[in-house]
Structures are given as C-alpha cells and as structure tokens.
Amino acid sequence: MTSDKSEKIITFRNILNYSLSFILAGIFLYIAFHDVHFEDVLEIASNANPFWMLIFILLFYLGHIIRAYRWKFILHSVKPDTKFSHLFGSLMIGYGVNCITPKLGEVTRAVLFGKWEGLSRSSMFGTIILERIIDIIALAFSVLVAIVISTENIRESFPWLLTTVYISGALIIIFILFLYFILKFEEKFSRWIIQLLNRFSHSLADKVAYIFSMLTQGFFSLKGRKNYYITFMLSALIIIVYAFTSYIGLIMLNMQLIQPVTFKMGWVLMSISSIGVIIPTPGSTGSYHTLAKSTLVLLYGFGETVSAAYAFLTHIISYILFILTSVIIYFLFYKKKNIVANTDISKSQVEEL
C-alpha cells in the first residue's frame, strides 16, 4: 500500500510538473504573439532567404557537434575512447525529448549513452550536471559581455538582467564551494549531511546520497590541465557559434533591409534569448519567443511583426531539426543494436554499420 501511495505521489508530481511547463509555454506564447497577426508572421517567415536558412541549419548542427566533442573531453578520464556517434546521438535524442517533455531529455541522454558505452547512469548524470554548470557560467559571461558591448540602453530595457547575472553569479559561487567540500572532504562532508537528514527523512537522505555520488563522479571525470583548457575553449566556441547563428537568423529574414545588422547584435540577441532556455518550457517554447522578440523590439527598434517572425522561424527550425534528428538517430542505433544482438557478425562488420 505504501508503495502504491508513493507511486501515485510521483505520478501526480510528474503530471503537475508537465502541466506547469505547458501552462508557462502558453503564457509566454501569448505574451509574444498577442499583439501581432499570425498570418503576417507566417508570410514574413515564408519569404526567408533559402541560402541563409541553409547556413543557419549548418551552424545549428555545428554548435551541437562542438558540444558533443566537449562532452567527450569531459568524459576523457572515465572512458577516453568514447564514440562520437554515441556522444552526438544521445545528445540530439536528449534535446529531441526535451522538446516534448522538459527535463526528461537529460535522463534519456544519460541512460542511452550509458547503455551504448557500458557506463553507469549515475556517472553520466554527473557529467551532464557538470555540463549544465559550465553552460550557466558561459551564459552569465555572455550576458555580461552583451551589457558591455551594447550601445543601446540594455539595462533600461531589461532592468532584471543585471540582477539575474548577480544572482546567478552568487549561486554559482555557492555551488562551487559546496562542490569543493564534497570533493575535498567527500566522506566526512557527505556522511555529516546524510546523518543530519536521516533524523528527518530516510528517503530524503538516500536521495541526497545518490546526488552526492552523481556529482562526485561527474566532477572527478574532468581531470587533467589539458582537458580543462580544451573544455574552456570549446565552451567559448559554442557561445560564438550560437551568436553567429542568431546573427544569420537576422539575415535569413532579410532584416538588414530594414536597418543594418551586425554580429554584435547577434551576440546580444543570443545572450538574452538564451535565458529562455533556463525556463522549464518544452523546447524553450514561448520563453525563447518572448525574450527574442522583446530584444529586437526594445533594443533595436524592429517592428513587432518582423520580430515575432524572427522568433517563430528560428525556433521552429531548431525544434523540427531536434525532433527529426533524434528520431532518425534513435532508429539508426536501434537497428544497429538489434543487428548486433541477433546476428553473429564480426566486430569489424558492426563498426561499419
């Protein structure tokens, strides 16, 4: 009975989380599109330049290829010979799942990659948490750069932006100190925390112990000065590619005919709109649209309709690519694993599939 009750509680909690995510998406979509005619948005989007759309798509994949390589270097001490196809494949499937159910994509990514490479799920979760921390630090840095390089009054248009950076910075410092104690005094610190929590709830103490284990394995995976440098450089390169993608998106919609567009504009747009990724909506739906449109309207004076068209088109292209790529990769790997399981072909033949 207790097990049934706990399962019902977990199910209810999941339903509540997913419902809140979709409600948030709906609210943000209303904010982004309530003051424009969607027919006009679709007309502008339909006139996008095909050549620059292709460049946008190539940059989209380039950013995630670099992200997969970064994960490879983070995992180097755990398993130096991980296959890039497994890294990229599980990464894209995870993003595809996130487009439908927020947060579940990270779980799917860790489970699939761990299965394909024969690694524990807990260690994979740890490396993904490490990745997310690096991403948040990179995002905070890109926002600070945007504030410095923007000639427009970014603080006046987005008064919450600098506060968000300060809060993020403080949380990052607190989290780094917390991790320092976990890694430096792993047994003593974790034992003390778990003993303290055991007085209140055994289940909570077990969960915290599991989280400590994941974090420890994840952060110990990134070893060696060379891997630190490469991870740092690849993180910077990811941000630059994302900024170029935002910039190309402006050209794709011929917005340079309205007023000059620059890479700096793309950087600022990328930095502010990327905050929408942190908000737990399916595939950043709504949150991205609101922030991208607001940036173009408030900072650069573009019209409401063309700004909404930019947000709509750049998001829908990414969304479709995530879904299609994840489905294709999943079935390719599913077929490969079935062939390996049901036939007696040699290892060299399997590698060629």
Buried (B, 14 or more C-beta within 10 A) or exposed (E): EEEEEEEEEEEEEEEEBBEEBBEBBEBBBEBBBEEBEEEBBEEBBEEBBEEBBEBBBEBBBBBBBBBBBBBBBBBBEBBEEBBEBBBBBBBBBBBBBBBBBBEBBBBBBBBBBBBBBEBBBBBBBBBBBBBEBBBBBBBBBBBBBBBEEBEBEBEEBBEEBBEBBEEBBEEBEEEEEEBEBBEEEBEEBBEEBBEEBBEEEEEEBEEBBEBBBBBBBBBBBBEEEEBEEBBBEBBEBBBBBBBBBBBBBBBBBBBEEBEEBEBBBBBBBBBBBBBBBBBBBBBBBBBBBBBBBBBBBBBBEBBBBBBBBBBBBBBEBBBEBBBEBBEBBBEEBEEBBEEBEEEEEEEEEEEEE
